């Protein structure tokens, strides 16, 4: 009789432990899903303001220089280099 009760106690305890493990696993998976949603910074580069707003802030008439795809089309004039004074050997 005692052996049967010990066996039943073992089975009940085993079932409760398995339920506890399943619940903990479920809570862990739910926590991983919730805490994995972290905002990340965008890779838009240095343009933090839309080109229309940048146009208004700079006072220019066109938004083209402020658009990300148009930046390469802006021509930058370099100052002419001063002539080098070469002394030719005679």
Protein Blocks (a to p, Z undefined) as FASTA:
>chain_A
ZZmmmmmmmmmmmmmmmmmmmmmmmmmmmmmmmmmmccdddfebjalbdfklmmmmnopa
bfklmpmklmmmpccdddddddddddddZZ
